[in-house]
Amino acid sequence: MLKADLHIHTSYSPDCATSLQQVIARCKQTEIGCVAVTDHNTILGALKLRELAPFTVIVGEEINTRSGEIIGYFLTEEIPARLPAEETVRRIKEQGGLVCIPHPFDRLRLSSLRHQTLLKLLPDIDIIEVFNSRVLLKRHNLSARLFAKDHQLLASVGSDAHTASEIGYTCVVMPEFNDMEEFRLALAKGVLVWHKASLWVHVRSTLARLRKRSKQT
């Protein structure tokens, strides 16, 4: 069995300052054996971490579509932002990847996928993120869990870590796997372990974004 955090960010995201070496150190500290790197609109950090890390790295991307965010897992090519949601899903599937909807009912987050689009994409959705540590209101995560159960979809959880200390705070304890199909089977058998993040992590993300913007000007 391994512990997997299926939603983390690195310094390749505009609102995160966590280096790849910090990710590795934190995973060793917390005995995380797998991470899905889901940086915003890029897979560069995931590809580089996969080369460096002594543990399993799933190449993912949290893609900003015209209707909200969608995560692609097991990607080989980067998918550009601001495409229609249907086109984004099509491109994930063409790569043999999995479609995951992060924080689907977090109405305090403008990036959450619109409910109408969620229902429209339902036949092509593989996974629902049923707990996100950064979701502020308990009922929003509960709605995600009920939705996954009602529609018999695979459930995942993730820390949505934008700082090193968040990595592993929420995880799936699941069997080891070698490829995407084995991952699906392992996730179905996984035990979901979750904890809510501190409000301070949102402040740190905002500061990271502002620092990066200031360096660009």
HELIX and SHEET records of a PDB file:
HELIX    1   1 LEU A   20  THR A   30  1                                  11    
HELIX    2   2 LEU A   44  LEU A   52  1                                   9    
HELIX    3   3 ALA A   85  GLU A   94  1                                  10    
HELIX    4   4 HIS A  115  LEU A  121  1                                   7    
HELIX    5   5 LEU A  122  ASP A  124  5                                   3    
HELIX    6   6 LYS A  138  ASP A  150  1                                  13    
HELIX    7   7 ALA A  164  GLU A  166  5                                   3    
HELIX    8   8 MET A  180  ALA A  188  1                                   9    
HELIX    9   9 TRP A  200  GLN A  216  1                                  17    
SHEET    1   A 9 LEU A 154  GLY A 158  0                                        
SHEET    2   A 9 ILE A 127  ASN A 132  1                                        
SHEET    3   A 9 LEU A  98  ILE A 101  1                                        
SHEET    4   A 9 GLY A  68  TYR A  73 -1                                        
SHEET    5   A 9 THR A  56  THR A  65 -1                                        
SHEET    6   A 9 CYS A  34  VAL A  37  1                                        
SHEET    7   A 9 LEU A   2  ILE A   8  1                                        
SHEET    8   A 9 CYS A 171  MET A 174 -1                                        
SHEET    9   A 9 VAL A 191  VAL A 193 -1                                        
END                                                                             
